[in-house]
Structures are given as structure tokens and as C-alpha cells.
Amino acid sequence: MIKIAVTGGKGGTGKSTFSVLHSLKLAEKSKVVLCDADVECPNDHLLLGAKLEKQENIFGEYPKLDESKCLKCGECSRICRQNAIFWVKGKNPVFVENVCNACGACIIACKQKAIGTKKKQTGEIFRSKINENLWLVSGLSNPQTIETSGIVQKTREFAEKFAKKIGADFLVIDSAAGMHCPVVSAVINSDKCFAVTEPTPLGEHDLALILELLEKLGLKTEVIINKANVGKKALIERIAKKFGVKIAKEIPYSKKIIQAYSTGKIKKLEGLL
């Protein structure tokens, strides 16, 4: 199974549109699972006009104090980079759950083993069958979840397990915008990445950032220029040359795509790419 990640630093460049269209194209001859790993705002199902079917809940492990073992030393508070542990000398630490990102550093730091874990639901996983060759797996984080990379990871694990179960040829992973931890969790260990951008100064700036990240992750990457006939394509060509990556495809601005996107009828554009 080939794992293809679709990413790009800037939001709104067409990552989801390309992910959906590319998945539909691959599904013409192969079995494909599309994983919507933008768990804070998944929208691939909207573009496909698909109804989400819940599969399971996602849980995070949050710190829980055993006061009988606690020495009230405050080491857990000092180690917490999120400032999610309130400690006063001589008192037990207090965990501020809505600030905690469940990284587990405090558990490791406590030499007395006074900090255990408790489970808390942080998200959900959904699955939809689009056609005989294409399935969609989507993750959705709960509101106010501080760190969503764990939700992305579990969504991708679910998608990979399901893809292997049905004998899929491709797993396409649609990441969130940006260069933060959830994006890394989505793209890491992929066989190939497509960085979607647009020929504008903003597109140029953010493409350079995402290509630097993908280079550090050691991922084979190609660039997709969306709305290629709008703006200055030379901006993107310069960045691609700098990082030594190929421009795989140029997608022109199309009113047909815009209308399909706006009405959730991208599926009707099968075969466009």
C-alpha cells in the first residue's frame, strides 16, 4: 500500500480539493482510502457529499495524582511546558485539565510514581463508503482540545488498519494547514507528499516553510500549483528549484471547480486530474 500525504503551509490553497480529486482519480483503477486528518475542521465529506458514519471514540490519557505517594516537591510543575500544573510549596500539585496537552512529561518526571493516568474522550472517528473503490475515514477533535496531534495519529492508525483490511492500494492523507505537530503526525512516514500551493507571495512564503519541514522529515515531495494561471508562477518555480523538488501538476483556475466545491459536488468532477 502506497501512502500519499497532501499538505501545504498556507490554508485555502486547495489541499482538500486536490486530495479528493486525486483519490477519485486513483479509485478509477485501484482501491483507495482517503483519510481526512484535518481533525479540527474536517471537510472532505462535504466535498464528496458523503454522510459520516461514526466508528469509535478517541481517548487521551491525562495525568491523575496519587496524593499518598506525592512528596509535594513541585518537579511536575517545573517540567510542564504548558504551564498546566499549578503548585504551591508544601501543597499537592493541581492539574489544569483544559490547558494540559496530555504529553506525559510530568508522569516521567515524577520519581515517586505518584502520577498515573486517566482517560478522557478527545475525539471521534468516522468512516464512509464513497464508491466501490473509495472509502473516507475522518477524524474529529472535541471542542477546546488543546493538542490534536494524538487525534490525528489515532485517526491515521485507524485508516491504515482499515486500508490493509480491505486490501487498499493507496492511502491518501489530507493534512491540516500549517507546520505544527498535527501536520507532522499526518504526513510522517508517508511514501510521497504533495505540497499544494498557489502562485502568490503568500503561497511562495508558506511553500518554502512546508518544504523545509518535509525536507527535515526526509519525505519525497512534489509541488502542486493550484490556480496556476492566476498570479506569478515564477514565484513557486523559484522555491521548487531552491529545494530541488518537481512541480508535478499545474491546475488552472476553473469556475467549474469553484461551483462544484461550493455545492459539495466535487465527486462529479471525477477524472479531472
VOLUMGU-121507 format. One record per residue: residue in three letters; y, x negated, z negated of N, C-alpha, C in turn. Coordinates in steps of 0.1 Angstrom, whole numbers, always signed. Example, Ala and Ser with C-alpha at 12.3 -4.5 7.8 and 13.67 -1.06 7.14 Angstrom:
% residues 2
REC_ALA_-57_-132_-78_-45_-123_-78_-33_-132_-78
REC_SER_-22_-128_-71_-11_-137_-71_+0_-129_-79
//
This chain:
% residues 273
REC_MET_-12_-8_+0_+0_+0_+0_+12_-9_+0
REC_ILE_+22_-6_+9_+34_-13_+10_+45_-6_+2
REC_LYS_+52_-14_-7_+62_-8_-15_+76_-12_-9
REC_ILE_+84_-2_-5_+97_-4_+1_+108_+2_-8
REC_ALA_+117_-7_-12_+128_-2_-21_+141_+0_-12
REC_VAL_+148_+10_-15_+161_+13_-8_+172_+12_-19
REC_THR_+181_+3_-17_+192_+2_-27_+205_-2_-20
REC_GLY_+214_-6_-28_+228_-9_-23_+238_-7_-34
REC_GLY_+246_-17_-36_+255_-17_-47_+264_-5_-48
REC_LYS_+270_-1_-37_+280_+10_-37_+274_+23_-36
REC_GLY_+279_+33_-44_+275_+46_-43_+280_+53_-31
REC_GLY_+272_+63_-26_+277_+71_-14_+276_+65_-1
REC_THR_+268_+54_+0_+266_+48_+13_+255_+54_+22
REC_GLY_+247_+62_+16_+236_+69_+23_+222_+64_+19
REC_LYS_+221_+59_+7_+208_+54_+3_+197_+65_+3
REC_SER_+201_+76_-3_+191_+87_-4_+188_+93_+10
REC_THR_+199_+94_+18_+197_+100_+32_+187_+90_+40
REC_PHE_+190_+77_+39_+181_+68_+46_+167_+68_+40
REC_SER_+165_+69_+27_+152_+69_+20_+144_+81_+25
REC_VAL_+151_+93_+26_+144_+105_+30_+140_+104_+45
REC_LEU_+150_+100_+54_+147_+99_+68_+136_+88_+71
REC_HIS_+137_+77_+64_+127_+66_+66_+113_+71_+62
REC_SER_+113_+78_+51_+100_+84_+46_+94_+94_+56
REC_LEU_+103_+102_+61_+98_+112_+71_+93_+105_+84
REC_LYS_+100_+94_+87_+96_+87_+99_+82_+80_+97
REC_LEU_+80_+74_+86_+67_+68_+82_+56_+78_+81
REC_ALA_+60_+90_+76_+50_+100_+74_+45_+106_+87
REC_GLU_+51_+103_+98_+46_+108_+111_+32_+102_+115
REC_LYS_+29_+90_+109_+16_+84_+112_+9_+79_+100
REC_SER_+16_+79_+88_+10_+74_+76_+12_+83_+64
REC_LYS_+4_+80_+53_+6_+87_+41_+17_+80_+33
REC_VAL_+27_+88_+28_+39_+82_+21_+42_+90_+8
REC_VAL_+45_+82_-2_+51_+88_-14_+65_+83_-16
REC_LEU_+74_+92_-16_+88_+89_-19_+91_+90_-33
REC_CYS_+96_+80_-40_+99_+80_-54_+114_+80_-56
REC_ASP_+120_+91_-61_+134_+92_-64_+136_+86_-78
REC_ALA_+141_+73_-78_+142_+66_-91_+157_+66_-96
REC_ASP_+165_+74_-90_+179_+76_-95_+178_+87_-106
REC_VAL_+173_+83_-117_+169_+93_-127_+180_+100_-134
REC_GLU_+192_+95_-133_+204_+101_-139_+209_+112_-130
REC_CYS_+206_+111_-117_+211_+121_-107_+202_+121_-95
REC_PRO_+189_+125_-97_+180_+126_-86_+184_+137_-76
REC_ASN_+184_+134_-63_+188_+145_-53_+180_+145_-41
REC_ASP_+169_+137_-40_+161_+137_-28_+155_+150_-25
REC_HIS_+151_+158_-36_+145_+171_-34_+155_+181_-28
REC_LEU_+168_+179_-31_+178_+187_-25_+179_+185_-10
REC_LEU_+179_+172_-6_+180_+169_+8_+167_+174_+16
REC_LEU_+156_+174_+9_+144_+179_+16_+141_+194_+14
REC_GLY_+150_+200_+7_+148_+215_+5_+135_+218_-3
REC_ALA_+132_+208_-12_+119_+210_-19_+121_+215_-33
REC_LYS_+111_+222_-39_+111_+227_-52_+103_+217_-61
REC_LEU_+110_+213_-72_+104_+203_-81_+93_+210_-90
REC_GLU_+82_+203_-91_+71_+208_-100_+69_+198_-111
REC_LYS_+71_+202_-123_+70_+193_-135_+56_+188_-137
REC_GLN_+55_+175_-139_+42_+169_-142_+39_+165_-156
REC_GLU_+49_+158_-162_+48_+154_-176_+62_+149_-181
REC_ASN_+62_+148_-195_+74_+143_-201_+73_+128_-203
REC_ILE_+85_+122_-204_+86_+108_-206_+91_+106_-221
REC_PHE_+85_+96_-228_+89_+94_-241_+93_+79_-243
REC_GLY_+104_+77_-252_+108_+64_-255_+104_+61_-270
REC_GLU_+102_+49_-273_+99_+45_-287_+111_+40_-294
REC_TYR_+115_+47_-305_+127_+44_-312_+124_+39_-326
REC_PRO_+132_+30_-332_+129_+24_-345_+129_+34_-356
REC_LYS_+119_+32_-365_+118_+40_-377_+116_+31_-389
REC_LEU_+123_+33_-400_+123_+24_-411_+113_+28_-422
REC_ASP_+106_+18_-427_+97_+20_-438_+105_+14_-450
REC_GLU_+112_+22_-458_+120_+17_-469_+113_+9_-479
REC_SER_+100_+12_-481_+92_+5_-491_+90_-10_-488
REC_LYS_+91_-13_-475_+90_-27_-471_+103_-34_-468
REC_CYS_+114_-27_-467_+127_-32_-463_+133_-40_-475
REC_LEU_+138_-53_-471_+144_-61_-481_+160_-60_-481
REC_LYS_+164_-51_-472_+179_-48_-471_+187_-61_-467
REC_CYS_+180_-69_-459_+187_-82_-455_+197_-80_-444
REC_GLY_+196_-70_-436_+205_-68_-425_+203_-75_-412
REC_GLU_+191_-82_-412_+188_-90_-400_+187_-81_-387
REC_CYS_+182_-69_-389_+180_-60_-378_+194_-56_-372
REC_SER_+204_-54_-381_+217_-51_-377_+224_-62_-369
REC_ARG_+221_-74_-374_+227_-86_-367_+221_-88_-353
REC_ILE_+209_-85_-352_+202_-88_-339_+205_-77_-329
REC_CYS_+210_-65_-333_+212_-54_-324_+224_-55_-315
REC_ARG_+222_-57_-302_+234_-59_-293_+241_-46_-290
REC_GLN_+234_-35_-293_+240_-22_-290_+249_-17_-302
REC_ASN_+249_-25_-313_+256_-20_-325_+251_-6_-329
REC_ALA_+238_-4_-328_+232_+9_-331_+226_+9_-345
REC_ILE_+228_-2_-353_+222_-2_-366_+234_-5_-376
REC_PHE_+236_+5_-385_+247_+4_-395_+241_-2_-408
REC_TRP_+247_-13_-413_+241_-19_-425_+252_-23_-435
REC_VAL_+251_-20_-447_+260_-24_-458_+251_-33_-467
REC_LYS_+257_-44_-472_+249_-53_-481_+244_-45_-493
REC_GLY_+231_-48_-495_+224_-41_-506_+219_-27_-503
REC_LYS_+221_-23_-491_+217_-9_-487_+206_-10_-475
REC_ASN_+199_+1_-474_+190_+1_-462_+198_+3_-449
REC_PRO_+193_-2_-438_+200_+0_-426_+198_+14_-421
REC_VAL_+208_+19_-414_+208_+32_-408_+208_+31_-393
REC_PHE_+198_+37_-386_+197_+37_-372_+205_+48_-365
REC_VAL_+214_+44_-357_+222_+54_-350_+215_+57_-336
REC_GLU_+207_+68_-336_+198_+70_-325_+205_+73_-312
REC_ASN_+216_+79_-312_+223_+82_-299_+230_+70_-293
REC_VAL_+230_+59_-300_+235_+46_-294_+224_+37_-291
REC_CYS_+212_+39_-297_+201_+30_-295_+195_+31_-281
REC_ASN_+191_+19_-275_+185_+20_-262_+170_+17_-263
REC_ALA_+165_+17_-275_+150_+15_-277_+145_+2_-271
REC_CYS_+153_-9_-272_+149_-22_-267_+138_-28_-275
REC_GLY_+137_-25_-288_+127_-31_-297_+130_-44_-304
REC_ALA_+143_-49_-302_+146_-62_-307_+146_-62_-322
REC_CYS_+150_-51_-329_+150_-50_-343_+136_-50_-349
REC_ILE_+127_-45_-342_+113_-45_-346_+107_-59_-346
REC_ILE_+110_-66_-336_+106_-80_-335_+113_-89_-346
REC_ALA_+126_-86_-348_+133_-95_-358_+130_-93_-372
REC_CYS_+124_-81_-376_+121_-78_-390_+108_-85_-394
REC_LYS_+110_-96_-402_+98_-103_-407_+89_-96_-417
REC_GLN_+95_-86_-423_+87_-78_-433_+79_-66_-426
REC_LYS_+80_-65_-413_+74_-54_-406_+78_-41_-411
REC_ALA_+90_-40_-415_+95_-27_-421_+100_-17_-411
REC_ILE_+100_-21_-398_+105_-12_-388_+93_-9_-378
REC_GLY_+90_+4_-378_+79_+9_-369_+86_+16_-358
REC_THR_+79_+25_-351_+84_+33_-340_+81_+48_-342
REC_LYS_+90_+56_-336_+87_+70_-334_+91_+74_-320
REC_LYS_+83_+84_-315_+85_+88_-301_+96_+99_-300
REC_LYS_+103_+98_-289_+114_+108_-286_+114_+110_-271
REC_GLN_+114_+123_-267_+114_+126_-253_+127_+121_-247
REC_THR_+126_+114_-236_+138_+109_-229_+140_+114_-215
REC_GLY_+129_+119_-209_+130_+124_-195_+118_+132_-191
REC_GLU_+117_+135_-178_+107_+142_-172_+103_+137_-158
REC_ILE_+91_+139_-154_+86_+135_-141_+82_+148_-133
REC_PHE_+86_+148_-120_+83_+159_-112_+76_+154_-99
REC_ARG_+69_+163_-93_+62_+160_-80_+62_+172_-71
REC_SER_+64_+169_-58_+64_+180_-48_+57_+175_-35
REC_LYS_+50_+184_-29_+44_+181_-16_+53_+185_-5
REC_ILE_+58_+176_+3_+67_+179_+14_+60_+184_+27
REC_ASN_+50_+176_+31_+41_+180_+42_+27_+173_+40
REC_GLU_+19_+174_+49_+5_+168_+48_+5_+153_+45
REC_ASN_+15_+146_+49_+16_+132_+48_+26_+127_+38
REC_LEU_+35_+135_+33_+46_+131_+24_+47_+138_+11
REC_TRP_+48_+131_+0_+49_+136_-13_+62_+130_-19
REC_LEU_+68_+138_-28_+80_+133_-35_+78_+133_-50
REC_VAL_+80_+121_-56_+80_+120_-71_+94_+117_-76
REC_SER_+99_+125_-85_+113_+124_-91_+112_+122_-106
REC_GLY_+121_+113_-111_+123_+112_-125_+137_+118_-129
REC_LEU_+137_+123_-141_+150_+129_-146_+152_+125_-160
REC_SER_+163_+119_-163_+165_+115_-177_+172_+126_-185
REC_ASN_+170_+127_-198_+176_+136_-206_+191_+133_-207
REC_PRO_+200_+143_-209_+214_+140_-211_+216_+131_-223
REC_GLN_+226_+122_-222_+230_+113_-233_+220_+102_-236
REC_THR_+210_+100_-227_+201_+89_-229_+209_+76_-225
REC_ILE_+210_+67_-234_+218_+55_-232_+212_+46_-222
REC_GLU_+200_+42_-223_+194_+33_-213_+182_+40_-206
REC_THR_+183_+40_-192_+174_+48_-184_+164_+39_-177
REC_SER_+164_+26_-179_+155_+17_-171_+141_+20_-175
REC_GLY_+138_+24_-187_+124_+27_-191_+119_+40_-184
REC_ILE_+129_+49_-182_+125_+62_-175_+122_+59_-160
REC_VAL_+130_+50_-154_+128_+45_-141_+114_+39_-140
REC_GLN_+111_+30_-149_+98_+23_-149_+87_+32_-150
REC_LYS_+87_+42_-159_+76_+51_-160_+75_+61_-148
REC_THR_+86_+64_-142_+86_+72_-130_+79_+65_-119
REC_ARG_+83_+52_-117_+77_+44_-107_+62_+42_-109
REC_GLU_+58_+40_-122_+44_+38_-125_+36_+50_-121
REC_PHE_+42_+62_-124_+35_+75_-121_+34_+76_-106
REC_ALA_+45_+72_-98_+45_+73_-84_+34_+64_-78
REC_GLU_+33_+52_-83_+24_+42_-78_+9_+46_-81
REC_LYS_+7_+52_-93_-6_+56_-96_-10_+68_-87
REC_PHE_-1_+77_-85_-4_+89_-76_-6_+84_-62
REC_ALA_+2_+75_-57_+1_+70_-44_-13_+63_-41
REC_LYS_-17_+56_-51_-31_+49_-50_-42_+60_-50
REC_LYS_-40_+70_-58_-50_+81_-59_-52_+88_-46
REC_ILE_-41_+90_-38_-42_+98_-26_-44_+88_-14
REC_GLY_-44_+75_-17_-46_+65_-6_-34_+64_+3
REC_ALA_-22_+64_-3_-9_+63_+5_-8_+49_+11
REC_ASP_-2_+49_+23_+1_+36_+30_+14_+30_+25
REC_PHE_+24_+39_+21_+37_+34_+18_+42_+41_+5
REC_LEU_+49_+33_-3_+56_+39_-15_+71_+35_-12
REC_VAL_+79_+45_-10_+94_+43_-8_+101_+46_-21
REC_ILE_+109_+37_-26_+116_+39_-39_+131_+39_-36
REC_ASP_+137_+51_-39_+151_+53_-38_+158_+50_-51
REC_SER_+166_+39_-52_+172_+35_-64_+185_+41_-66
REC_ALA_+191_+40_-78_+204_+44_-81_+214_+34_-75
REC_ALA_+227_+37_-75_+237_+28_-71_+240_+18_-82
REC_GLY_+245_+6_-79_+249_-4_-89_+239_-16_-89
REC_MET_+241_-24_-99_+233_-36_-101_+228_-37_-115
REC_HIS_+227_-25_-122_+223_-25_-137_+208_-25_-138
REC_CYS_+203_-24_-151_+189_-25_-154_+181_-15_-147
REC_PRO_+185_-2_-146_+177_+8_-139_+174_+5_-124
REC_VAL_+184_-2_-118_+182_-6_-104_+172_-17_-103
REC_VAL_+172_-27_-112_+162_-37_-113_+149_-32_-115
REC_SER_+147_-22_-124_+134_-16_-127_+129_-9_-114
REC_ALA_+138_-3_-106_+134_+4_-94_+129_-5_-83
REC_VAL_+136_-17_-81_+133_-25_-69_+123_-36_-72
REC_ILE_+122_-40_-84_+114_-52_-87_+100_-51_-82
REC_ASN_+94_-63_-78_+81_-63_-73_+78_-55_-60
REC_SER_+89_-52_-53_+87_-45_-40_+84_-55_-29
REC_ASP_+77_-50_-19_+73_-59_-8_+85_-61_+1
REC_LYS_+94_-51_+2_+106_-52_+10_+117_-43_+5
REC_CYS_+129_-48_+7_+141_-40_+3_+150_-37_+14
REC_PHE_+156_-25_+15_+166_-22_+24_+179_-20_+16
REC_ALA_+190_-28_+19_+202_-27_+13_+211_-19_+22
REC_VAL_+215_-6_+18_+223_+3_+26_+237_+1_+23
REC_THR_+245_-1_+34_+260_-3_+31_+268_+4_+42
REC_GLU_+281_+2_+42_+289_+8_+52_+300_-3_+56
REC_PRO_+305_-2_+68_+314_-13_+73_+328_-11_+68
REC_THR_+330_-12_+55_+343_-11_+49_+345_-23_+39
REC_PRO_+357_-26_+34_+359_-36_+24_+351_-34_+11
REC_LEU_+350_-21_+7_+342_-17_-5_+327_-20_-2
REC_GLY_+323_-16_+10_+309_-19_+14_+306_-34_+14
REC_GLU_+315_-41_+20_+313_-56_+20_+312_-62_+6
REC_HIS_+321_-58_-2_+321_-63_-16_+308_-60_-24
REC_ASP_+304_-48_-23_+292_-44_-31_+279_-49_-24
REC_LEU_+279_-50_-11_+267_-56_-4_+265_-70_-9
REC_ALA_+276_-78_-10_+274_-92_-15_+268_-92_-29
REC_LEU_+272_-83_-37_+267_-83_-51_+252_-79_-51
REC_ILE_+248_-69_-44_+234_-65_-44_+225_-75_-37
REC_LEU_+230_-82_-27_+222_-92_-20_+220_-104_-29
REC_GLU_+230_-107_-38_+229_-118_-47_+218_-114_-58
REC_LEU_+218_-102_-62_+208_-97_-72_+194_-98_-66
REC_LEU_+193_-93_-54_+179_-92_-47_+174_-106_-44
REC_GLU_+184_-115_-41_+180_-129_-39_+174_-135_-52
REC_LYS_+181_-133_-63_+176_-138_-76_+163_-132_-80
REC_LEU_+160_-120_-75_+147_-113_-78_+136_-118_-68
REC_GLY_+140_-126_-58_+131_-131_-49_+125_-120_-39
REC_LEU_+133_-110_-36_+128_-99_-28_+133_-101_-13
REC_LYS_+124_-98_-4_+126_-99_+10_+135_-87_+13
REC_THR_+147_-89_+20_+157_-79_+21_+162_-78_+36
REC_GLU_+165_-66_+40_+172_-64_+53_+183_-54_+50
REC_VAL_+193_-54_+59_+205_-46_+57_+205_-34_+67
REC_ILE_+209_-22_+61_+211_-11_+70_+226_-7_+69
REC_ILE_+232_-7_+81_+246_-3_+82_+247_+12_+85
REC_ASN_+252_+20_+76_+254_+34_+78_+268_+36_+83
REC_LYS_+270_+47_+91_+283_+49_+97_+288_+37_+104
REC_ALA_+280_+31_+112_+282_+18_+118_+294_+18_+128
REC_ASN_+297_+29_+133_+308_+30_+143_+321_+34_+137
REC_VAL_+322_+33_+124_+334_+36_+116_+338_+23_+108
REC_GLY_+350_+18_+109_+353_+6_+101_+351_-7_+109
REC_LYS_+349_-18_+102_+347_-31_+108_+333_-36_+105
REC_LYS_+325_-36_+115_+311_-40_+113_+310_-55_+111
REC_ALA_+321_-63_+115_+321_-77_+113_+321_-81_+98
REC_LEU_+326_-72_+90_+326_-75_+75_+312_-76_+70
REC_ILE_+303_-67_+75_+290_-67_+70_+282_-78_+77
REC_GLU_+285_-81_+89_+278_-92_+96_+280_-105_+89
REC_ARG_+293_-107_+84_+296_-119_+78_+288_-121_+65
REC_ILE_+287_-110_+57_+279_-111_+44_+264_-113_+47
REC_ALA_+259_-106_+57_+245_-108_+61_+242_-122_+65
REC_LYS_+251_-128_+72_+249_-142_+77_+250_-151_+65
REC_LYS_+259_-149_+56_+260_-157_+44_+247_-158_+36
REC_PHE_+241_-146_+34_+228_-146_+26_+216_-147_+35
REC_GLY_+218_-149_+48_+206_-151_+56_+197_-140_+58
REC_VAL_+202_-128_+58_+194_-116_+59_+197_-109_+73
REC_LYS_+187_-102_+77_+188_-95_+90_+194_-81_+89
REC_ILE_+202_-77_+98_+206_-63_+99_+196_-55_+107
REC_ALA_+188_-47_+100_+176_-41_+106_+180_-29_+114
REC_LYS_+190_-22_+110_+194_-10_+118_+209_-6_+116
REC_GLU_+215_-1_+126_+228_+5_+125_+228_+20_+128
REC_ILE_+232_+28_+119_+232_+42_+120_+246_+47_+123
REC_PRO_+249_+53_+134_+263_+57_+137_+267_+69_+129
REC_TYR_+280_+71_+127_+284_+83_+120_+280_+95_+129
REC_SER_+275_+105_+123_+269_+117_+130_+273_+130_+123
REC_LYS_+279_+139_+130_+282_+152_+124_+269_+160_+122
REC_LYS_+259_+157_+130_+246_+164_+128_+240_+160_+115
REC_ILE_+241_+147_+111_+235_+142_+98_+243_+148_+87
REC_ILE_+257_+148_+88_+265_+154_+78_+262_+169_+75
REC_GLN_+260_+176_+85_+257_+190_+84_+243_+192_+77
REC_ALA_+234_+184_+81_+220_+185_+76_+221_+181_+61
REC_TYR_+228_+171_+58_+230_+166_+44_+236_+177_+35
REC_SER_+247_+184_+41_+254_+193_+33_+246_+206_+30
REC_THR_+237_+209_+39_+229_+222_+37_+215_+219_+32
REC_GLY_+212_+207_+29_+198_+204_+24_+187_+206_+34
REC_LYS_+191_+202_+47_+181_+204_+58_+178_+191_+65
REC_ILE_+179_+180_+57_+176_+167_+63_+162_+166_+69
REC_LYS_+153_+174_+63_+139_+174_+68_+139_+178_+83
REC_LYS_+148_+186_+88_+149_+190_+102_+153_+178_+111
REC_LEU_+157_+167_+105_+161_+156_+114_+149_+146_+115
REC_GLU_+137_+150_+113_+125_+141_+114_+126_+134_+128
REC_GLY_+123_+121_+127_+122_+114_+140_+136_+108_+144
REC_LEU_+146_+110_+135_+159_+105_+139_+160_+90_+139
REC_LEU_+154_+83_+129_+154_+69_+128_+144_+62_+137
//
